[in-house]
Amino acid sequence: MIDGHPHDARQAVLLLLEGPDFTAAADIFAIPTHQVFHLRCDWNTFHAHRIRIRQGRQERLAATVPADGDDSG
Protein backbone atom coordinates (compact mmCIF):
# COMPACT_ATOMS: atom_id res chain seq x y z
CA MET A 1 0.00 0.00 0.00
CA ILE A 2 1.24 3.49 -0.85
CA ASP A 3 0.16 6.25 1.51
CA GLY A 4 -0.73 9.60 0.02
CA HIS A 5 -2.92 10.88 -2.76
CA PRO A 6 -4.03 8.22 -5.29
CA HIS A 7 -2.97 10.43 -8.21
CA ASP A 8 0.59 10.66 -6.84
CA ALA A 9 0.77 6.89 -6.34
CA ARG A 10 -0.54 6.28 -9.87
CA GLN A 11 2.07 8.64 -11.33
CA ALA A 12 4.86 6.89 -9.40
CA VAL A 13 3.78 3.49 -10.71
CA LEU A 14 3.53 4.85 -14.26
CA LEU A 15 7.12 6.08 -14.01
CA LEU A 16 8.26 2.59 -13.02
CA LEU A 17 6.35 1.09 -15.95
CA GLU A 18 8.20 3.30 -18.45
CA GLY A 19 11.29 1.13 -18.01
CA PRO A 20 11.77 -2.43 -19.25
CA ASP A 21 11.99 -3.96 -15.78
CA PHE A 22 8.51 -3.40 -14.26
CA THR A 23 5.14 -4.73 -15.44
CA ALA A 24 1.64 -4.44 -14.02
CA ALA A 25 -1.18 -6.95 -14.20
CA ALA A 26 -3.74 -4.19 -14.84
CA ASP A 27 -4.12 -1.03 -16.91
CA ILE A 28 -2.86 1.55 -14.40
CA PHE A 29 -4.51 4.38 -16.36
CA ALA A 30 -7.96 2.79 -16.01
CA ILE A 31 -8.17 1.03 -12.64
CA PRO A 32 -10.16 2.60 -9.78
CA THR A 33 -8.12 4.04 -6.91
CA HIS A 34 -9.25 1.29 -4.53
CA GLN A 35 -8.45 -1.70 -6.81
CA VAL A 36 -5.53 -3.94 -5.90
CA PHE A 37 -3.09 -4.84 -8.69
CA HIS A 38 0.21 -6.68 -9.00
CA LEU A 39 3.40 -4.84 -9.89
CA ARG A 40 6.22 -7.15 -10.93
CA CYS A 41 9.93 -6.54 -11.32
CA ASP A 42 12.25 -8.55 -13.56
CA TRP A 43 15.30 -8.34 -11.30
CA ASN A 44 17.81 -9.35 -14.00
CA THR A 45 16.59 -6.53 -16.24
CA PHE A 46 16.47 -4.17 -13.26
CA HIS A 47 20.13 -4.82 -12.41
CA ALA A 48 21.17 -4.51 -16.06
CA HIS A 49 19.49 -1.14 -16.62
CA ARG A 50 19.63 0.74 -13.33
CA ILE A 51 22.43 2.08 -11.15
CA ARG A 52 23.32 -0.26 -8.33
CA ILE A 53 24.61 1.11 -5.03
CA ARG A 54 26.67 -1.08 -2.74
CA GLN A 55 28.71 -0.56 0.37
CA GLY A 56 32.38 -1.30 -0.14
CA ARG A 57 34.90 -2.69 2.32
CA GLN A 58 36.07 0.80 3.29
CA GLU A 59 32.61 1.94 4.39
CA ARG A 60 31.94 4.08 1.31
CA LEU A 61 29.33 3.86 -1.40
CA ALA A 62 30.16 3.03 -5.01
CA ALA A 63 27.82 3.26 -7.98
CA THR A 64 28.05 0.97 -10.99
CA VAL A 65 26.55 2.13 -14.29
CA PRO A 66 25.02 -0.33 -16.77
CA ALA A 67 27.50 -2.34 -18.86
CA ASP A 68 26.44 -0.62 -22.10
CA GLY A 69 27.19 2.82 -20.63
CA ASP A 70 23.66 4.02 -21.31
CA ASP A 71 22.42 5.67 -18.12
CA SER A 72 19.36 7.25 -19.72
CA GLY A 73 17.06 4.75 -18.05
BALOBA-1460 file (C-alpha; in Angstrom, 3 decimals):
// residues 73
<rec num="1" residu="m" x="0.000" y="0.000" z="0.000"/>
<rec num="2" residu="i" x="1.237" y="3.487" z="-0.852"/>
<rec num="3" residu="d" x="0.161" y="6.249" z="1.505"/>
<rec num="4" residu="g" x="-0.729" y="9.602" z="0.023"/>
<rec num="5" residu="h" x="-2.924" y="10.884" z="-2.762"/>
<rec num="6" residu="p" x="-4.032" y="8.216" z="-5.289"/>
<rec num="7" residu="h" x="-2.972" y="10.433" z="-8.207"/>
<rec num="8" residu="d" x="0.591" y="10.655" z="-6.845"/>
<rec num="9" residu="a" x="0.766" y="6.890" z="-6.339"/>
<rec num="10" residu="r" x="-0.542" y="6.276" z="-9.873"/>
<rec num="11" residu="q" x="2.070" y="8.637" z="-11.328"/>
<rec num="12" residu="a" x="4.857" y="6.891" z="-9.395"/>
<rec num="13" residu="v" x="3.780" y="3.489" z="-10.713"/>
<rec num="14" residu="l" x="3.526" y="4.850" z="-14.259"/>
<rec num="15" residu="l" x="7.118" y="6.077" z="-14.005"/>
<rec num="16" residu="l" x="8.256" y="2.588" z="-13.022"/>
<rec num="17" residu="l" x="6.352" y="1.094" z="-15.947"/>
<rec num="18" residu="e" x="8.200" y="3.303" z="-18.448"/>
<rec num="19" residu="g" x="11.290" y="1.133" z="-18.012"/>
<rec num="20" residu="p" x="11.769" y="-2.426" z="-19.245"/>
<rec num="21" residu="d" x="11.990" y="-3.956" z="-15.779"/>
<rec num="22" residu="f" x="8.512" y="-3.400" z="-14.264"/>
<rec num="23" residu="t" x="5.145" y="-4.727" z="-15.445"/>
<rec num="24" residu="a" x="1.640" y="-4.442" z="-14.016"/>
<rec num="25" residu="a" x="-1.185" y="-6.951" z="-14.202"/>
<rec num="26" residu="a" x="-3.738" y="-4.188" z="-14.838"/>
<rec num="27" residu="d" x="-4.117" y="-1.035" z="-16.914"/>
<rec num="28" residu="i" x="-2.855" y="1.545" z="-14.405"/>
<rec num="29" residu="f" x="-4.514" y="4.377" z="-16.356"/>
<rec num="30" residu="a" x="-7.957" y="2.789" z="-16.009"/>
<rec num="31" residu="i" x="-8.170" y="1.028" z="-12.639"/>
<rec num="32" residu="p" x="-10.156" y="2.601" z="-9.781"/>
<rec num="33" residu="t" x="-8.123" y="4.041" z="-6.913"/>
<rec num="34" residu="h" x="-9.248" y="1.291" z="-4.528"/>
<rec num="35" residu="q" x="-8.453" y="-1.696" z="-6.808"/>
<rec num="36" residu="v" x="-5.530" y="-3.942" z="-5.902"/>
<rec num="37" residu="f" x="-3.093" y="-4.839" z="-8.690"/>
<rec num="38" residu="h" x="0.209" y="-6.684" z="-8.997"/>
<rec num="39" residu="l" x="3.405" y="-4.840" z="-9.886"/>
<rec num="40" residu="r" x="6.221" y="-7.152" z="-10.929"/>
<rec num="41" residu="c" x="9.926" y="-6.543" z="-11.317"/>
<rec num="42" residu="d" x="12.254" y="-8.547" z="-13.563"/>
<rec num="43" residu="w" x="15.304" y="-8.345" z="-11.297"/>
<rec num="44" residu="n" x="17.814" y="-9.351" z="-14.002"/>
<rec num="45" residu="t" x="16.591" y="-6.535" z="-16.238"/>
<rec num="46" residu="f" x="16.475" y="-4.165" z="-13.256"/>
<rec num="47" residu="h" x="20.130" y="-4.817" z="-12.412"/>
<rec num="48" residu="a" x="21.174" y="-4.514" z="-16.058"/>
<rec num="49" residu="h" x="19.493" y="-1.139" z="-16.625"/>
<rec num="50" residu="r" x="19.632" y="0.742" z="-13.330"/>
<rec num="51" residu="i" x="22.426" y="2.078" z="-11.154"/>
<rec num="52" residu="r" x="23.323" y="-0.259" z="-8.326"/>
<rec num="53" residu="i" x="24.615" y="1.106" z="-5.030"/>
<rec num="54" residu="r" x="26.668" y="-1.076" z="-2.737"/>
<rec num="55" residu="q" x="28.707" y="-0.564" z="0.368"/>
<rec num="56" residu="g" x="32.377" y="-1.302" z="-0.143"/>
<rec num="57" residu="r" x="34.903" y="-2.688" z="2.323"/>
<rec num="58" residu="q" x="36.072" y="0.801" z="3.288"/>
<rec num="59" residu="e" x="32.609" y="1.943" z="4.390"/>
<rec num="60" residu="r" x="31.940" y="4.078" z="1.313"/>
<rec num="61" residu="l" x="29.334" y="3.860" z="-1.401"/>
<rec num="62" residu="a" x="30.159" y="3.031" z="-5.005"/>
<rec num="63" residu="a" x="27.818" y="3.263" z="-7.981"/>
<rec num="64" residu="t" x="28.050" y="0.970" z="-10.989"/>
<rec num="65" residu="v" x="26.550" y="2.131" z="-14.287"/>
<rec num="66" residu="p" x="25.018" y="-0.330" z="-16.775"/>
<rec num="67" residu="a" x="27.501" y="-2.340" z="-18.861"/>
<rec num="68" residu="d" x="26.445" y="-0.620" z="-22.103"/>
<rec num="69" residu="g" x="27.190" y="2.816" z="-20.626"/>
<rec num="70" residu="d" x="23.663" y="4.017" z="-21.305"/>
<rec num="71" residu="d" x="22.424" y="5.670" z="-18.117"/>
<rec num="72" residu="s" x="19.356" y="7.245" z="-19.724"/>
<rec num="73" residu="g" x="17.065" y="4.746" z="-18.045"/>
